[in-house]
Amino acid sequence: MAQRRIPMGMGSMGNMNSMIKQAQKMQADMQKMQAEIAAKEFEVKAGGGAVTVTLNGEKKISAIKLEPDIVDPDDIEMLEDILVAAVNEALKTVDDYSAAELKKITGGLNMPGMF
């Protein structure tokens, strides 16, 4: 069976160039967005506001603040649980924010491995 060749006219090349330019713009926009998110600071509270976690868009924690009344030497487990919940919520906040910003650029296109 003979293979059929589909001729690529100048219109096809123009469309290809347009797609390449769009992909390059999207890539530049994503790099800019990633830099902006990395520099952004997020603050999350847990335990009724007794624990505050501050981190940046690269998920690096810069501070954890505790209200004095949350520290009970007889109930360290509760404090540990609240700290874990606060850190997990802070990480989720960065992920959710990053996904929303990415969606603005990609128009909802699923781009595996981005965030």
N, C-alpha and C positions, 0 to 999 in steps of 0.2 A: 504494500500500500504506500503510495507516495505521500510525502509530507507536504502540507500546504503552508506556504509562507504568507504571513500577513504583512503587507507593506506598511512601513512606518513613514508616513508623510511628514511634512513640516508641522502640521497641526499636532501630531502625536508628540513630536519633539518639544513643541511649545508647552503642551500639557505636562510633560515630564519635567521641564525646566521650572514650571510653575510649582509643581509638587515638591521639587527639591528646595526651592526658595522658601516655601511654606514650612517644610521640615526644618530648615536651618533657622528660620525665625522662631519656630516653636522651641528648638533646642536652646537658642539664645535666651528666650523668655524664661525657660525652665531654670537655666543656670542663674539668671538674675533673681528669680523667685527663691531658689535654694539659698543663695547668699543672704537675701533679706530675711528668710526664716531663721537661718543660722544666727543672725545678729539679734533677732527678736527675743525678748525675755517673757517668760510665762510664769504666772504665780497661781498656785492652786492651794486651796484650803481643804482640810479634812477634819474629822472629829469635831464637827460643829464650830470650826474656825480655830480650834486649839492648836492645830499643826498647819504651818504654811511652808510649802515647798516652792522654791524659785529655781527655774532652769532655763536654758536657752534652747533655741531650735535644733541644736545638735544633740540635745538630750543630756547635756552636762549640768548637773546640779550645782548651783552656786550658793544656795543657802537653804537651811531648814531651821525654822523658828518654832519654838514651843511656848505655849502659854504656861506659866508656872503651875497652875492648878491641874494640868494634865499629868504632871510628874508625881506618881504615887509609888514610893519605893516598895510597897506591898503588892503592887499590881503592874509589874514590868511588862507582863505579857500583853496587857491592854495597850500600853504605849507602843510596843513593838508592832502590834496589829494595825494601829492607827498610822504609824510611820509607813508600813508596807502599803496600806491603802492610799495614803497621800502620794507616795512616789509613783505607784501604778496609775493613779488618776492623772498625775502630772505628765507622765509619758503618753498616756492616751490623749491628753489635751493637745500635745505637740503633734501626734499622729493625725488626729482629726483636723487640726488646723492645716497641716501640710496637705492632706488629701483634698480639702476644700479649695486650697489655693491652686493645686495641680489641676483640679477639675475646671477651674476658670480658664486655664491655658489650653487644655486638651479638649475642652467641650465635652467632657465625660468619657472620652476614649480611654479604654483600659490599657495602661502602659505598665506591664509587669516589671517589678524590680525598681521602680522609681521611689516608692516610699513604703 
